[in-house]
Structures are given as structure tokens and as C-alpha cells.
Amino acid sequence: MSHIKPWLALVALALVSFTGPSDRQRASDTAAASEYEFSHESVIEEARRLAAREYAPRELPENSPLMQLSYDEYREIRFNSERGIWRNEQVPFRLELLTAGFIYRTPVTVAVVESGRAHNLLGTPDLFTFGPKVQRFAGETMPLSGFRVRTRLNSRSTWDEFLSFQGASYFRAVARDTVYGLSARGLALRTAHPTGEEFPAFTHFWIERPAANATGIVIHALLDSPSATGAYRFSVIPGTETVMDVDVTLFPRRPLDAVGIAPLTSMFLFNGSDRSRIDDFRNAVHDSDGLQILSAAGEQIWRPLANPTQLQISSFTSTAPRGFGLVQRARKLSDYQDLSSQWHRRPSVWVEPKGEWGAGAVELIEIPTDFEGNDNIVAMWRPRNAIPAGSPWRTSYRLRWSRHPPTISSLAKVVATRSGPTRDGRRRMFVVDFDAAASAPERLRLEIGSSAGKLSNQSLTYNPLTRGVRATFELDPANATLAELRLRLLRGDEPVSETWLYRWTAS
């Protein structure tokens, strides 16, 4: 069963069904599984039609027995992998459905598509196994909250789960030799806004049956919310890098002035940069440890993540970047000392805009948390101007799920950021380590700046642990409560490292 996190408290449950591949004839005799014509244009037209009407929420009632399930009870209802869709066919993917209950409350419909014809799937009880705590549901047709897809990702003998859509517009993927970590979303609306966040939800999915020699799978989705509807197309190719091309057509019901495009959601609890509030046996706990950006001008930026004591919102760039993403750079088990959670295997996700995205900013939102089950990090593209209501708005982008984002340049990368008080407690000391692409510190100089306070005791030293360069400096904030720090390594006037950015706060 997919991992559940408390941040899904406002997201989806499903009302879908499936008939296993060996039951096709029975499905054809069932009215609910009748075939109908399908194309992506039909999803766009449905989104257009819905946007012209007042929003009608789709939720299961609070008194539904499924809504009373505890987390442990919910996990006892499992899809029977022996009944996976396409299991008995020459198809390189298998589709499995996720049951309703617990925190999922928006019913969805799932259909499969073949040769331009679709049929909705039926959730007969024989498709699931029920643990002792949930035997009361064993004879019922189960509503669902989404689906997952399996393929032979890591070996020819094992069908690994690599993709999951479940809850609001959330979805996750993995690449070879990684495990689930951060999530992506179809759309973010009013995230960290004073009026409260709105969670658009995928309410319908159509999944194309892959050919026998297919390397990828195509998924169509219909999104709905009080502020907008949308038609989405996902083309997903799993592998060492799982590549996902996303095409979006939005129909705003009202102007979208606090919208996030290609939003990513992750978790950062602590690492060596600042663990003063954390009492934990581990060295670090996070799904991602930094925001990486490649600006339109070609500047490569690294912003370490933080778990602040107060909500933080940061904006970067003034026009669309070449790419951005939430990245996990700490890749050794010893970086965490956690033998079960496998933080070192969590994927990074890199966003590449397609076409012209125009003016706007990459926005990073960091939310205080004291629990590793809370996703407290959001990164997204925020257009400068509101998306107007009354006409379709289109965009496309690519998501790359991998251990490391694509190689951007030969510039040295930051491998660690550390901070602590000086011996007299009057200043803050920062230590920034770069990898081996930066060497010979005697030939380099430090370009450094701060928006507040005074910097001192700057130095560059060879670090035998990284075979690269260590930069150190001290910050005297004076009366400032916040300082934006910026640092990079130069040889002459040419940068030899990415640009390190950091927000220091007094609290």
C-alpha cells in the first residue's frame, strides 16, 4: 500500500472499480463497464464544460464506514496483485487500484483505453484482500482512491511499483534503484496564502493500454476545483531516469492570482546545517536537501532547505528558468544512520519548462514541522500575472525523476552546508563544502555577500574529505533578524562553482 502522510488530510478518496483481465467478457456484460469513445480532446471538452458551471464537490459522506477507518485498518485492504490489469496479457505494465477510506474523500473514476475506446473499471470485492480488522468490507464493491503502475524496473523477475496517483492532484514516481519520496502535483492554488490553500483534485483518469513493445505509458486526467478545471496528459517512461512529459490545459472559473505550476512537495526535518531544535539519533532526515535552479541566463543556483521556526517564502529569478527541482544530494547511508527509511535512495525531481513560460518566479515555501511525516516543502513556478478566467490556458513541461538531476555543467557543486555559533557566541559561522570540481584553493577567490549584517573571517581551504574546497566565513547580524547570503567561487572573473544561497534568520 502506498505510504500515507498527514498532509493529505484534504485530499482524495475514490469511487472506481475494476474487472480483472481474465473477466473481460463479464465486464462487457456490465452496464457500468460499457465502452465509449475517448480522446484527449474529449477530456479538454469536459474540462471546458465543467468550468462553465458552478463547482460541485465530490466527497464521500463523513459517516461512511470507510471514513472511520484508522491508518492501520486502511492498510489491511490491499489490491490482490494476482488480479492486476494486463497481468495475463503481453503488456510491459500492470495496473493496480488503491482502495478508499481513511483520509481520502474525493471519489474518482478510473478507465482503461484501447483503440480509441474506453471503459470504466469496476471494483469487485474479489480484487482485494482484507485483513482481520476489515473483514466487514470483504463482500462489498470497493470505491478507490487512485491507482499504481508496475513494471520490470530493477530486474526482469520483479514487477516494481514505479508510479502512483492518489489524493487530490498528487502523484509520485521512482527511477531505478530509488524509493518513493517527494511528490508532484497537478496544480497548486493559494499555497501558504492567508485565505487558506485550495486543493484541486483529479476526479477522472483514463489509462491507455500499452503495446507489447511499449517503453512508456500514457495517462489522461480531469482536474476540478472551486477555482479551475483542467485536462492533463502524462506520458511516462520509467528507467534509470523516469521521464514524465506533462501537457496541461486549464480553464479557470476565476482569475488565478496565486497559482503554482509544476509544483513539487517534499519533506525536510533536519541535517547538519542546523539541528539545534532536534533531539534525534540520526544525522539527517529529509526527502530532499536543496532547491536547484538553472536560470535563463545560465546561472546554476543551490539553495539548501531549512525547517524554520516560522513560515518562509522565497522567490528566485524573474523569468522562466531552464529548469528547477528539489534534489537529494546526500546519497550515503552514513549521511543519515537510518537503516530502515532509506533516505539516501529518495529520488530528486527536475522540472524542465517547454515553450515560453514568460515572467514569473521559482517560489520556495518552507513550513515549520517537528514530524517527519509532514511534507513541509513546496517548490513551484509562479507566473507574474494572474491567469485570467474565461479562456483556456496551456502549458507543458517535463519531470525527470532520478538520483541526480541531469548534468548541467562542470561547475563545482555544494556537497554540505554547516552552521553554528562562534566561540564567543557573537557571530554565526558558516562552512560550505564544494566537490572535487573545485580544487587548488590558492588559485580561487571567494565572491560573497549578505543583505544585512557584516561578514568577516572569510577563507578557502582544501578539504581532503571531498577533495574539493571548503569555504568558511562569519556573519555578525548586528540588529538584523534576517540575512540573505550569497556565495560562489571564482577563478579570475570566471565562476568555477554554482551559486550558494542561504537565508539566515534570528529565530
N, C-alpha and C positions, 0 to 999 in steps of 0.2 A: 504494500500500500504506500502511496506517496507520502512523504513527510509532511506533516501539518504544522503550521506556525500560527501563533495567535494573531499576527497582523492580518489574517484572512477573516477576521470576525465579521466583516461586512460583505463577504463575497460568497461565491455561488454554490448552489446545490443543483442537481439536475433531475430532469424528468424525461429520461430517454430509455430506449430499450434496444435489445439486440436478439437476433436469432442466429445461432451458430452456423458456420459454413456448411455443416452437414444437414442443416434444417432448411435449406433454400426452398424446397418445394412447399413445406409448411408455411414459410414466410410469405410465399406468393399467394397463398390462400387466405392470408390475414389482411383485413382491410387496412389496419394501421401501418402495414408494411408495403402498401401499394406503391408502384413506381410512378414517377413523374419526371417531366423534362427538367434538365438542370444545366445551367451555365453560370459563369461568374457574373455575367450581365444580369442574371436573374437575382443574384444577391444584391447587386447595386440597386436594382429597381425596387427590391423590397426595402432596402435602407432608405431610399428616397420616399417611398410610400409611408413608412413609419414616421419619418421626420415631419411629414405634413400633418400628423395627428398628435394629439396630446399624449405624453408619455403614460403608459400603463404598466406599472411594475409587475414583475413575475416573481412571486415568492410563495414558498410553502407556508402554511399557517404555523403560528408559534406552537399550537397544541398538537402538531403532528408528532406521532411517536418517534419518527426519525429525528426530529429536532431535539428530542430529550436524550439522545444517545450521548454518553461520555466519550472521551477520546479513545479510551481502551475498548469500549464496546464498538465504536465505529470501525476500529482496526480489525475487528473479528469478522466483518463482512468483506469477503475478498472475491475478486473475479477468479473463476476457475480457468487457469491457463490452458487446460486441455480443450477449452471451447473458444479459444481465440479466433477472431475473424481472420480468414485467409489461412488458418493453420494447416488445413488439408489441401491447399492449393499451391501451385507453383508461383508463389509471390514472395519476394525477399523481405517483407514486413508483416508483422502481426499486430492487430488492433485489439486492445482490451479496454473495458469500460470501468469507470470508477463510480462506486455507489454513492447515493445520497445519505445525508444525515450529519449530525454533529453541528458544524458551523456553516454548512453550505445550504443556501436557501433560495437561490435563483434557478428555477428549472430550465434545463437546456434540452434541445433536440439534437441528436446525432444521426447523420445519414451517411451511407456509402454511395459512391457514384461510379458507374461503369457505362462507357459508350454513350455519354450524354443523358443517362437516365439515373435517377436517384431513388433510394427507398430508405425510409426511416427505420431505425433499429429498435427492436423490442427487447425489453429487459426481463425475460422469463426467469423464474427462480432457479432453474437448473443451471444457470450460467454462473452461479455464485456458491461459495462455501460459507457456512455460518458457524461461528464458534458457539460455545455453550451459553454465553451471555446474551446471544441474539437469535436463539433458535425460534423465537416467536415470529420472526420475519421469514422463516425458511420456505413457506409456501406461497409467498407473495411475489408479484411482479415489482421489481425494484426500480425506483427512479434513480438517476445517476447525476454525478456532479461534473463529469468530464470523461476524459479518456487518456490512455497512454499508448505509445507505439514501441514495438520491439524490433530489433534486427540483430544480425550476427555482427556485432560491433567489435568485440575484442577477440573472438575466436570463432571458428566455423562450427563449434559444437554447442555454443551457448547463445540463446536469444536474449540479448540485453535490452533493458528498457533505456531508451535514449531521449524520449520526448514525452512531455505531459502537458495537457491543457486542463486546468482545474481552478475554479474560483475567479469570479469577476472576469477581468481580461488577462489574468496571469498565465504564463506558460514558462516551462523550463526545458533545457536540453543539456546533454553532455556530449563530450567528444571521447575518443578512445582513451582509456586509462584515466578517466576523471569520474567524479561522482556528483550528484546533484548539489548545487549550492545556491547561487543567486538566481533571481527570476527576471524575466522581462514582462512587459505589459503591453497591451494593445494601445492604451491611451491613459494619460494621467490628467485629471481635472482638479484644479484648486488644491494641489498638494501643499501642505503646510500653510494654507490660506486661513485667515481669521474666521471666515464663514464656515469652515469645515470642508473636508475633501469629499468629492463625489467619485464613486467607483463605477465606471461603466462596466457592463458585463457582456461577454459573448453569450448569446442566447441560442444560437443555432450553429452547428458545424456540418460541413459536407466534406467527406474524405474520399479522394479519388483512389480507386483500386489501381495499384501499381502494376506495370507489366512485369513479366517474368525476369527480364534483364534490367529492371529499373535500378538506378542508383539513389533515387530520392523519392519523396512522397509529397503530394500536394494537398493542402488543407484550405478550405474556404470557411470564413466565419462571419456571422452577422452580429454587430455590436449595437447595444441600446443603452440609453441612459436619459435622465431628465433633460440634459443639455445637448445631446447629439446622438446620431446613429452612425453606423459605419459598415462598410463592406471590406473585408480583408482577404488577401490571398497569401498563403505561406508556402513556399517551395523549399523543402528541407532535404539536404544531402548530408547524411552522417559520415563520420570518418575521423581521422586524426585531428582534423578540424571540422566541426559540424557547421555547415554554412546554411543560413536561412535567409532567403530573399523575401521581403515583405512589401506588398503593394496595398496601399490604403486609400479608400475613398470615404471621406467624412461628409455628413450632412448635418451641420449644426442647427439645432432648434432655436438657439440664441447665440449671440456672439461669444466666442470662446476667447476670453482675455487672460486666462490663467491656465494655459494648456501645455502639456508636456508630450512631445513627440519622441518615439523610440525610448520610452522610459525603462530604466533598469532599477531593480530593487535588491538590496543586499543587506548584510549584517556585519557590523564592526563593533566588537566589545572592547578589546584592548590589545596592545602589543607593547614592545619595548619603548615606544615613543612617549607614553605616559600611562602608567598603571597605578597612580597614586591612590585611586578610589577602589582598586580591585584587589581582593584577597583570594587568590586562586593558585593552585599548584602548577598550572600550565604557564608557558612562556607567552602565549598569544592565543586569541580566539577571534577568528573572523572568516567570513566567506570571501572578502575582498580586502586589500590593504591600501589601495590607492585609486585615484582617478587619473587616467592618462588621456591626453589630448594631443592631436596633431592639428595645429591651426591652419587656416587657409594660407598663411604666409610661410608655412613650413616649420614653425617653432614647435618643438617637442616638449610638452609640459607634463610634470609629475606632481600631483598633489596628494600627499599622504592623507588617509582618512583619520577621523577623530570621533570619539564618543564624548561629546561636550556635556557640560552641565546645563546648558541652555540651548534651545533650538538655534542652529546655524544655517544660513542660506548664503551660498557663494555663487557668483556668476563669472564666467570666463569667456573671452572672445566677444567680438561684436558682429561677426558674420559667421556663416556656417563653417565648421571645421572640416578638414578632410576625414577626420574620424575622431571618436572618443569612446571610452569604455571604462568599466570597473574591472580592475585587474587584481589577481592574486599573484604576487611576486615571491612570497616566502614559500618555497617549494620543498623544504626538507621536513621530515617528521620531527627532527630535533628542534625546528623552529617553534613547535607547539608543545611537544611532550604529551600529546593526547593520542593514545593508541587506538581509540575507537571512532572518533569523529572524522578522521581523515581530512582535516582542514587543508593539508598540503596537496590534496587531489581535487580541490574545488576548482571549477573552470573559471576562466576570465571570459568576458564578453566585450567584443569590439563592434562599434556601430559605424558603418560607412554610409553617408548620405548618397543618394542617387539624384541626379538632376540638380536643380537650383533651389536651395533651401532659403537663401536670402539672409536678411538681417535677423539677428537674434543672439542668444547666448546659450552655452552649455551651463546648466544650473545644477549645483550640488546641494543637496539637503541632508543635514546630519542631525539626527534626533537623539536626545539622551535616552539611554537604556541601561538597566542593570541585569538584563536577562538575555542570554544568547539565543533564545527562541524568537526574539523580536527582530524583524527586519527594520533597521533604523536608518538606512542609507538609500537615497534616491538620486539618480543622475539621469538627466534628460535634456532634450533640446527644447528651448522655449522661444518661439517666434517673437520678434519685437512687437509686431502688430497683431491685434486680435483677428481671429479667423471669423469672417462675417457669416451671419446666418443667411439662408435663402438660396444658396447655390452650393454645388459640390466643391470640395477642397481635396486635392490629391497629393500624395507624396509616396516615395519609395525609398527603401534603404536595405542594407544588408547587415545581418548579425553574424558574427563569427564567434562560435563557442570553442574555446581551446585552452590549453595550459598557458600559452603565451599569445598575446596579440601578434599579428603579422609584423615582421621586422620592418621598422620604419626607416632607420638609418644606422650608421655606425657610431652614433654619439653614445657616450658613456651613460649608463642608467644608474639611478639611485637604487641601492640594494637594502639600505636601512636608514632610518631616522631615529635618533635618540635625543632625549632632552631631560634636564634635571637642574637643580639649583647649583650655583657656585658655592664654594666652601663658606663664604661669608653670608650666603643666603640673600644677597642683594641683587643678584643678576640671574639670568637664566642662561644656561649653557646648552648649545645645540651641537650635535655631532651628526654629520651626513656622510654616509659611505657610498662611493661610486664603484662600479665594477671595473674589470681589468682593461676596458676600452680607454680608461683614463689612467695614464701612468706618468712616470717622471715628473713628480710634483714641482721640482725645481724649474721646470720649463712652463709651468702653468701659473695663471693668476686667477684670483677669486673675484668675480663680479657679484656684489651683494648689496641689498638694500632693504629698508624697512619703512613702513608707513608711519611709524611712531617710535619714540624712544631713541636710544643711542646704541650703536654696535661697536664692539671692541674685541681685541684679542683674536683676530682672525688668523687662521693658519691652514696650511695644506701639508699633509704627511702621507707617506706611503703606508698602505695598510697590507701587511703580509697575509691577512686572513682572506681578503677579497682580491689581492694582487692588483688593487686599484688605489684610489686616492681617498683619504679621509679629510673632509673639510670641517673645521670647528670654528665657532665664534660665540660671543656672549651678547646678550641683549639686556640693556638696562631700560625697562619700560618707563621709568620716571613715574608720571601720574597717569599714563595711558592704561586703559583696560583692554585694549585690542591692538594688535600689530600684525600687518600683512607682510610676511617675509618673502624675499625672492633671492635666489642664488643660482649661479651656474659657473662652470669652469671655462676659461678661455686660454687659447694659445695665441698670443698676439691679440688680434681683434676677432679671431675666429672661435666660435663655440666648439668645445670638444665634449660637452655634456648636455643632457636635457636640462630644462629649467625646472628647478625645485621651488615649489610654492608651499607656504605654510601659514596658517592662521593661529597666532598665539593669543590666548585670552587669559585674563587675570583669574577667572574663576575655574 
